[in-house]
């Protein structure tokens, strides 16, 4: 008796559900990704064997360039605005709403505090291309700008953790100036940012 041949049917897979999931995931990652801000200064950090991670929030950041310029930043926008109010009072400055908004978005900056209004008056492109001279760390005029930033920031947010990110070629005297300012404000605990040392190193 001859075999009855069953006609072959092509298997059709409905990809609609899979495409929906893929686009949902793609949308989620696009919306939740925090893009890395433009760096004020390029820093090549040293390597170490330390494995202690830096906290994700409430960070007061000091960056020190190879030339010894010091830059300052706070990761919390509300703390930035509160600090700006303290700078207005302490240094007799006046900021417009647009300048305050620009400061709220400033991840990192480095200049004499009295030059802040001029910097914040620039448009976004001007601020992006601005050559920061570094914070004023000289105390000969009686002003302790670095210490004021440390003190007032911590008074406005007492959960701040301090991190220092310096280039591996930075001379120690610039690093020492930041540490001295921290110790003058009774801050003896801070994190040094380094990269993980490889097995070959």
KEKESE-361220 format. One line per 8 residues: their letters; for each residue x, y, z of N, C-alpha, C, CB. Coordinates in steps of 0.05 Angstrom, whole numbers, plus 32768, in hexadecimal, padded with zeros to 4 digits. Glycine has a CB too. Example, Ala and Ser with C-alpha at 12.3 -4.5 7.8 and 13.67 -1.06 7.14 Angstrom:
% residues 2
as> 8108 7F8E 809C 80F6 7FA6 809C 8108 7FBE 809C 80E2 7FA7 80B5 ~ 8101 7FD3 808E 8111 7FEB 808F 8102 8001 809D 811A 7FF4 8072 $
% end
This chain:
% residues 201
xxxxxxxx> 8011 7FE9 8000 8000 8000 8000 8012 8019 8000 7FED 8000 8018 ~ 800D 802B 7FEE 801F 8042 7FEC 801B 8055 8004 801A 8052 7FD2 ~ 8032 8063 800C 8031 8076 8022 8022 808F 801A 804E 807D 802C ~ 8013 8099 802C 8005 80B2 8027 8017 80C9 802E 7FE9 80B4 8036 ~ 801E 80DA 801C 8030 80F0 8021 8020 8107 802D 803F 80F9 8007 ~ 8029 810F 8044 801C 8127 8051 802A 8140 8045 801F 8126 8070 ~ 801A 8151 803B 8027 816A 8030 8035 817A 8045 8011 817B 8022 ~ 804D 8183 803E 805D 8192 8052 8052 81AF 8053 807B 8193 804A $
xxxxxxxx> 8051 81B9 806C 8048 81D4 8070 8060 81E4 807B 802F 81D6 8082 ~ 8063 81FB 8071 8079 820B 807C 8071 8216 8098 8081 8223 8069 ~ 8084 8215 80AA 807E 821E 80C5 8081 823D 80C6 8092 8211 80DB ~ 806D 824A 80CE 806D 8267 80CF 806F 826F 80EC 8054 8273 80C1 ~ 8083 827F 80F3 8086 8289 810F 807E 82A6 810F 80A3 8285 8119 ~ 806C 82AC 8121 8063 82C8 8124 8078 82D7 8135 8047 82C9 8132 ~ 8086 82EA 8128 809B 82F9 8135 8091 8313 8142 80B1 82FF 8121 ~ 8078 8318 8141 806E 8332 814B 8074 8336 8168 8050 8333 8147 $
xxxxxxxx> 806F 8321 8178 8074 8324 8195 8092 8328 819B 806A 830B 81A4 ~ 80A3 831A 818D 80BF 831D 8191 80C9 8339 8189 80CF 8308 8181 ~ 80BF 8344 8173 80C6 835F 816B 80BC 8373 817F 80B9 8365 814F ~ 80A4 836F 818A 809A 8381 819F 80AC 8382 81B7 807D 8379 81A7 ~ 80B5 836B 81C0 80C7 8369 81D7 80E1 8377 81D1 80CB 834C 81E0 ~ 80EC 8372 81B9 8106 837E 81B2 8104 839C 81B2 810F 8373 8196 ~ 80EF 83A7 81A6 80EC 83C4 81A6 80E6 83D0 81C1 80D6 83CC 8192 ~ 80D8 83C1 81D2 80D4 83CB 81ED 80EE 83CC 81FD 80C0 83B8 81FC $
xxxxxxxx> 80FF 83B8 81FA 8119 83B8 8207 812B 83CE 81FC 8127 839D 8203 ~ 812A 83D2 81E2 813A 83E7 81D6 8132 8403 81E0 8138 83E6 81B7 ~ 8117 8407 81E1 810C 8420 81EC 8114 8424 8209 80EE 8421 81E9 ~ 8113 840F 8219 811A 8411 8235 8137 8419 8238 8115 83F6 8243 ~ 8149 840D 822A 8166 8413 822D 816C 842F 8222 8176 83FF 821D ~ 815F 8438 820D 8163 8453 8203 815A 8468 8218 8154 8458 81E9 ~ 8143 8463 8224 8138 8477 8237 8147 8477 8252 811B 8471 823C ~ 8152 8461 825A 815F 845F 8275 817D 8463 8274 8159 8445 8281 $
xxxxxxxx> 8189 8464 825C 81A6 8468 825B 81AE 8484 8262 81B0 8461 823E ~ 81C2 8486 8273 81CD 84A0 827A 81E6 84A4 826A 81D3 84A3 8299 ~ 81E5 84B7 8258 81FC 84BC 8247 8213 84C9 8257 81F4 84CC 822F ~ 822B 84C2 8250 8242 84CD 825E 8245 84EA 8256 825B 84BD 8257 ~ 8247 84FC 826A 8249 8519 8264 8264 851F 8258 8245 852A 827D ~ 8265 8535 8249 827E 853D 823D 8293 8544 8253 827A 8555 822A ~ 82AB 8539 8250 82BF 853D 8265 82CB 8559 8263 82D6 8528 8261 ~ 82CD 8566 827A 82DA 8581 827B 82F8 857D 8276 82D5 858E 8296 $
xxxxxxxx> 8303 8567 8280 8320 8562 827D 8324 8544 8279 8330 856D 8295 ~ 8336 853C 8268 833C 8520 8264 8350 8517 827A 8348 851B 8248 ~ 8348 8502 8288 8359 84F8 829E 835F 84DB 829A 834C 84FD 82B9 ~ 8378 84D3 829B 8381 84B7 8299 8387 84AE 82B5 839A 84B4 8286 ~ 8373 84A0 82C1 8376 8499 82DE 838A 8482 82E2 835B 8492 82E9 ~ 8397 8482 82F9 83A9 846C 82FF 839A 8452 8305 83BC 8473 8316 ~ 83A9 843C 8304 839C 8422 830A 83A3 841A 8327 83A5 840C 82F6 ~ 8392 8409 8332 8397 83FF 834E 8389 83E4 8351 838D 8413 8363 $
xxxxxxxx> 838E 83D7 8367 8382 83BE 836D 8368 83C1 837E 8395 83AB 837B ~ 8361 83D9 8385 834A 83DE 8396 8331 83D6 8387 8349 83FB 839F ~ 831E 83CA 8395 8305 83C1 8389 82EC 83CE 8395 8302 83A3 838C ~ 82F0 83E5 83A4 82D9 83F2 83B1 82CB 8404 839D 82E3 8403 83CA ~ 82B2 83FF 8397 82A4 840F 8384 829C 842B 838F 828A 8401 837A ~ 829A 843E 837E 8291 8459 8386 8273 8459 8386 829C 846F 8372 ~ 8267 8467 839A 8249 8468 839B 823D 8473 8381 8240 8478 83B3 ~ 8225 846C 837B 8218 8475 8363 820D 8491 8365 8201 8462 835C $
xxxxxxxx> 8209 849B 837D 81FD 84B6 8380 8209 84C4 8398 81DE 84B3 8383 ~ 8202 84DE 839A 820C 84EF 83B0 822A 84F0 83B0 8201 84E6 83CB ~ 8235 84F8 839A 8252 84F9 8397 825B 8516 8393 825C 84E7 8380 ~ 8270 851E 83A2 827E 8537 839D 8298 852F 838F 8283 8548 83B8 ~ 829C 8538 8377 82B2 8530 8366 82C7 8546 8363 82A9 8526 834B ~ 82E0 853E 8367 82F6 8550 8360 8307 8542 834B 8308 8556 8379 ~ 830B 8550 8335 831D 8545 8320 8335 8557 831D 830D 8543 8304 ~ 834C 854A 831B 8365 8559 8319 8373 8551 82FF 8378 8553 8331 $
xxxxxxxx> 8378 8565 82EE 8383 8561 82D3 83A1 855C 82D6 837E 8579 82C1 ~ 83AE 8553 82C0 83CB 854F 82C0 83DA 8569 82C7 83D4 8544 82A6 ~ 83CF 8580 82C0 83DC 859A 82C5 83D7 85A3 82E2 83D2 85AF 82B1 ~ 83C7 8595 82F1 83C1 859D 830D 83A8 85AE 8310 83D9 85AB 8317 ~ 8398 85B1 82FB 837F 85C0 82FD 836B 85AF 830C 8375 85C9 82E1 ~ 835C 85BC 831E 8348 85AE 832E 832C 85B5 8325 834C 85B5 834C ~ 831B 85A1 8322 8300 85A5 8319 82ED 8599 832E 82FB 8598 82FD ~ 82D5 85A4 832F 82C2 859C 8344 82A7 8595 8338 82BF 85B3 8359 $
xxxxxxxx> 829A 8582 8344 827F 857B 833B 826F 856C 8350 8281 856A 8322 ~ 8255 8570 834F 8242 8561 8360 822F 8552 834D 8232 8575 8373 ~ 8228 853A 8355 8217 852A 8343 81F9 852F 8347 821C 850D 8347 ~ 81F2 853C 835E 81D6 8541 8364 81CE 855D 835C 81D0 853C 8382 ~ 81BA 8560 834A 81B3 857B 8340 81A7 858D 8356 819F 8578 832A ~ 8198 8582 8368 818D 8592 837E 81A3 859D 8390 8179 8582 838F ~ 81B7 858D 8395 81CD 8596 83A6 81DD 85AC 8397 81E0 857F 83AD ~ 81DF 85AA 837C 81EC 85BF 836C 81DE 85DA 8370 81ED 85B7 834F $
xxxxxxxx> 81C4 85D9 836E 81B5 85F2 8371 81B7 85FE 838D 8197 85EE 836A ~ 81B7 85ED 83A1 81BA 85F7 83BC 81D6 8603 83C0 81B5 85E1 83D1 ~ 81EA 85F6 83B4 8205 8600 83B6 8207 861B 83A8 8219 85EC 83A9 ~ 81FA 861E 8391 81FA 8638 8383 81EF 864E 8394 81EB 8635 8368 ~ 81DA 8648 83A3 81CE 865C 83B5 81E2 8665 83CA 81B5 8652 83C2 ~ 81F1 8651 83D4 8206 8657 83E8 821C 8668 83DC 8211 863D 83F4 ~ 8223 8663 83C3 8238 8672 83B6 822E 868F 83B1 823F 8665 839B ~ 8214 8692 83AB 8209 86AD 83A8 820C 86BD 83C2 81EB 86AC 83A1 $
xxxxxxxx> 8205 86B1 83D9 8207 86BE 83F2 8224 86C3 83FA 81F9 86AE 8408 ~ 8235 86AE 83F8 8250 86B0 8402 8262 86C2 83F2 825C 8695 8403 ~ 825D 86C5 83D7 826F 86D4 83C6 8261 86EC 83BA 8279 86C3 83B0 ~ 8249 86F2 83C3 823B 870A 83BA 8235 870A 839C 824B 8723 83C0 ~ 822E 86F2 8391 8228 86EF 8375 820A 86EF 8370 8235 86D5 836A ~ 8202 86F3 8358 81E6 86F2 8351 81E3 86E1 8337 81DA 870E 834D ~ 81D2 86CD 8338 81CE 86BB 8321 81B1 86BD 8317 81D5 869E 8328 ~ 81AE 86BE 82FD 8193 86BE 82F1 8188 86A1 82F1 8194 86CA 82D4 $
xxxxxxxx> 816F 869F 82EA 8163 8684 82E8 8170 8673 82D3 8145 8686 82E2 ~ 8178 867F 82BC 8185 8670 82A7 81A1 8667 82B1 8188 8681 828E ~ 81AF 8677 82C0 81C9 8670 82CA 81C6 8659 82DF 81D7 8688 82D7 ~ 81B2 865B 82EF 81AD 8646 8303 81A7 862B 82F5 8195 864D 8316 ~ 8197 862D 82E0 8191 8614 82D1 81AA 8608 82C4 817B 861A 82BB ~ 81BB 861A 82B9 81D4 8610 82AD 81E6 8604 82C2 81E3 8628 829F ~ 81E7 860F 82DA 81F8 8603 82F0 81EC 85E9 82F9 81F9 8617 8308 ~ 81D2 85E7 82F9 81C5 85CE 8301 81CD 85B7 82EF 81A6 85D1 8301 $
xxxxxxxx> 81D3 85BD 82D6 81DA 85A8 82C3 81F8 85A5 82C0 81CF 85AF 82A8 ~ 8208 85B5 82CE 8225 85B4 82CC 8230 859C 82DC 8232 85CE 82D5 ~ 823B 8588 82CE 8245 8571 82DC 8260 8577 82EA 824A 855A 82C8 ~ 8270 8587 82DD 828B 858D 82E8 8294 85A8 82DE 82A0 8577 82DF ~ 82A1 85B7 82EF 82AB 85D2 82E7 82C4 85D9 82F7 8295 85E8 82EC ~ 82D3 85EC 82ED 82EB 85F4 82FB 82F4 8610 82F4 8301 85E0 82F5 ~ 82EF 8622 8306 82F6 863E 8302 82F3 864D 831C 82E5 864C 82EB ~ 82FD 8666 831E 82F9 8677 8335 82DA 867A 8338 8307 8693 8332 $
xxxxxxxx> 82D0 8678 8350 82B3 8679 8355 82A8 8693 834A 82AD 8676 8373 ~ 82B7 86A9 834C 82AD 86C3 8342 82A9 86C4 8324 82C0 86D9 834B ~ 82B5 86B1 8316 82B2 86B0 82F9 829A 869F 82F0 82CB 86A5 82EC ~ 828D 8692 8303 8276 8681 82FD 8260 868F 82ED 826B 8675 8316 ~ 8257 86A7 82F5 8241 86B4 82E6 8248 86B7 82C8 823B 86CF 82F1 ~ 8260 86BE 82C2 8268 86C1 82A6 8267 86A7 8297 8284 86CD 82A3 ~ 8271 8692 82A4 8270 8677 8298 8254 866D 8293 8280 8663 82A9 ~ 8243 8671 82A7 8227 8668 82A5 8216 8678 8292 821A 8668 82C1 $
xxxxxxxx> 8220 8690 828B 8212 86A1 8277 8216 8697 825A 821B 86BE 8279 ~ 822B 8687 8256 8230 867C 823B 821A 8669 8233 824B 866E 823A ~ 8216 8666 8219 8203 8652 820F 820F 8637 8212 81FB 8658 81F1 ~ 81FF 8622 820C 8208 8606 8211 8221 8600 8201 81F1 85F3 8209 ~ 8223 860A 81E9 823A 8605 81D8 8253 8613 81E4 8235 860F 81BB ~ 824F 862C 81ED 8264 863B 81F9 826F 862E 8213 825B 8657 8200 ~ 825D 8623 8223 8265 8615 823B 8274 85FB 8235 824D 860E 824D ~ 826B 85ED 821F 8278 85D4 8218 8294 85D9 820E 8268 85C6 8202 $
xxxxxxxx> 8299 85F0 8201 82B4 85F6 81F6 82C5 8607 8209 82B1 8604 81DC ~ 82BA 860D 8220 82C9 861F 8233 82E1 8611 823E 82B6 8627 824B ~ 82F7 861F 823F 8310 8614 824A 8312 861B 8268 832A 8620 823B ~ 830B 8608 8279 830B 860D 8296 8327 8610 82A0 82FD 85F5 82A4 ~ 832C 8627 82AF 8347 862B 82BA 834C 861B 82D3 834B 8648 82C0 ~ 8338 860E 82DF 833B 85FF 82F8 8333 8610 830F 8359 85F6 82FB ~ 832B 8603 8325 8322 8611 833D 8339 8622 8349 8318 85FE 8352 ~ 8331 8637 8356 8345 8647 8364 834C 8639 837E 833B 8665 8368 $
xxxxxxxx> 8365 8630 8380 836D 8622 8399 8381 8633 83A9 837A 8607 8393 ~ 8388 864A 839E 839A 865D 83AC 838A 866C 83C1 83A7 8671 8398 ~ 8394 866C 83DA 8386 8678 83F0 8393 8692 83FA 8384 8665 8408 ~ 83A5 869D 83EA 83B4 86B5 83F3 83A2 86CD 83F6 83CA 86BB 83DF ~ 838C 86CF 83E7 837A 86E6 83EA 8367 86E3 8401 836B 86E9 83D1 ~ 8369 86CF 8411 8357 86CB 8428 833F 86BA 8421 834E 86E5 8432 ~ 833A 86B5 8408 8323 86A4 8400 832C 8687 83FE 8318 86AD 83E4 ~ 831B 8676 8408 8320 8659 8407 830A 864C 83F7 8321 864C 8425 $
xxxxxxxx> 830B 8650 83DC 82F5 8648 83CB 82F1 862A 83CB 82FA 8651 83AF ~ 8307 861B 83CB 8304 85FE 83CB 82F7 85F4 83E4 8320 85F1 83C7 ~ 8300 85FF 83FB 82F4 85F7 8415 82D7 85FF 8417 8304 8603 842C ~ 82D0 8617 840B 82B4 861F 840C 82A2 860C 83FC 82B1 863C 8400 ~ 82AC 8603 83E5 829D 85F0 83D5 8298 85D6 83E4 82AB 85EA 83BA ~ 82AD 85CD 83F2 82AA 85B4 8402 8297 85B8 8418 82C6 85AC 840D ~ 829A 85CD 8428 8289 85D1 843F 826C 85D5 8438 8293 85EA 844F ~ 8267 85E7 8425 824B 85EE 841E 823D 85D6 8410 824A 8607 840D $
xxxxxxxx> 824B 85C7 8400 823F 85B0 83F3 8237 859B 8408 8252 85A4 83DF ~ 8248 8597 841B 8242 8583 8430 822D 858D 8443 825B 857C 8440 ~ 822A 85A6 8447 8215 85B1 8458 81FA 85AE 844A 821A 85CE 845F ~ 81FA 85B0 8430 81E1 85AD 8421 81D9 858F 841C 81E3 85BB 8406 ~ 81ED 857E 841D 81E8 8561 8419 81FD 8551 8429 81E9 8559 83FB ~ 81F5 8549 8442 8208 853C 8453 820D 851F 844C 81FF 853E 8470 ~ 8201 8515 8437 8206 84FA 842E 821B 84F9 8418 81EC 84ED 8423 ~ 8227 850F 8411 823A 8510 83FB 8253 84FF 8402 8243 852D 83F6 $
xxxxxxxx> 825B 84EF 83EE 8274 84E0 83EF 8287 84EE 83DC 8270 84C2 83E7 ~ 82A0 84F1 83E5 82B4 8501 83D6 82C5 84EE 83C6 82C5 8512 83E9 ~ 82C9 84F5 83AC 82DA 84E5 839B 82EE 84F7 838D 82C9 84D5 8386 ~ 8307 84EE 838B 831C 84FD 837D 8325 84EC 8365 8333 8504 8390 ~ 8325 84F9 834E 832D 84EB 8335 8344 84FB 8329 8315 84E8 8321 ~ 835C 84F1 832B 8374 84FF 8321 8382 84EF 830C 8387 8505 8339 ~ 838E 84FE 82FA 839E 84F1 82E5 83B7 84E4 82F1 83A6 8506 82CF ~ 83C0 84CF 82E5 83D7 84C1 82F1 83F1 84D1 82EE 83DB 84A6 82E4 $
xxxxxxxx> 83F1 84E6 82DD 8409 84F7 82DA 8407 8510 82EA 840E 84FD 82BD ~ 83F1 8514 82F9 83EE 852D 8309 8402 852E 831F 83D1 852E 8315 ~ 840E 8546 8323 8421 8549 8338 8412 8549 8353 8431 8564 8335 ~ 8421 8541 8368 8414 853D 8382 840B 8557 838E 8428 852F 8395 ~ 8418 856E 8388 8411 8587 8396 83F4 858F 8390 8424 859D 838D ~ 83EA 858A 8378 83CE 8590 8372 83BB 857E 8381 83C9 858E 8353 ~ 83C3 8565 8383 83B3 8551 8392 83B3 8558 83AF 83BF 8534 838E ~ 83CA 8561 83B9 83CD 8568 83D5 83BB 8580 83DD 83EA 856E 83DC $
xxxxxxxx> 83B8 8593 83CA 83A8 85AB 83CF 838B 85A3 83D4 83AA 85BF 83B8 ~ 8381 858F 83C5 8365 8586 83C9 8363 8578 83E4 835C 8573 83B2 ~ 8376 8567 83EA 8375 8558 8403 8377 856B 841B 838C 8543 8405 ~ 8388 857F 8419 838B 8593 842F 8370 85A2 8433 83A1 85A7 8428 ~ 8363 85A9 841D 8349 85B7 8420 8334 85A5 842D 833F 85C0 8404 ~ 8335 858B 8426 8322 8578 8432 8328 8575 8450 8324 855C 8424 ~ 8341 8573 8457 8348 8570 8473 8342 8589 8484 8365 8568 8476 ~ 8345 85A0 8477 833E 85B9 8485 8321 85BB 848C 8346 85D1 8474 $
xxxxxxxx> 8310 85AC 847C 82F3 85AB 8481 82EC 8590 848F 82E4 85AD 8467 ~ 8300 8584 849C 82FC 856C 84AC 82F1 8554 849C 82E8 8572 84C3 ~ 82FA 8552 8483 82F3 853C 8472 830C 852B 846E 82E7 8545 8456 ~ 830B 8513 847A 8323 8501 8478 831D 84E7 8469 832C 84FB 8493 ~ 8305 84E5 845F 82FE 84CD 844F 82F5 84D5 8434 82E7 84BC 845D ~ 8302 84CA 8420 82FB 84CF 8404 8304 84B8 83F3 8308 84EA 83FA ~ 82F9 84B6 83DB 82FF 84A0 83C9 8312 84AB 83B3 82E6 8495 83BC ~ 8326 849B 83AC 8337 84A1 8395 832E 848F 837E 8355 849C 839C $
xxxxxxxx> 8328 849B 8367 831E 848B 8350 8336 8480 8341 830C 849D 833E ~ 8336 8466 833D 834B 8459 832D 833E 8444 831C 8360 844B 8340 ~ 834D 843A 8309 8344 8424 82F8 834F 840A 8304 834C 8427 82DA ~ 8342 83F3 82FD 834B 83D9 8306 8365 83D1 82F9 8335 83C3 8301 ~ 8378 83C8 8309 8392 83C0 82FE 838F 83A4 82F2 83A8 83C0 8314 ~ 839A 83A1 82DA 8399 8387 82CD 83AE 8375 82D8 839C 838A 82AE ~ 83AC 835B 82D1 83BF 8347 82DB 83DB 834C 82D0 83B6 832B 82D4 ~ 83DD 8358 82B9 83F8 835D 82AD 8406 8374 82BB 83F5 8364 828F $
x> 83F7 8386 82C7 8403 839D 82D5 840E 8394 82F0 83EF 83B3 82D9 $
% end
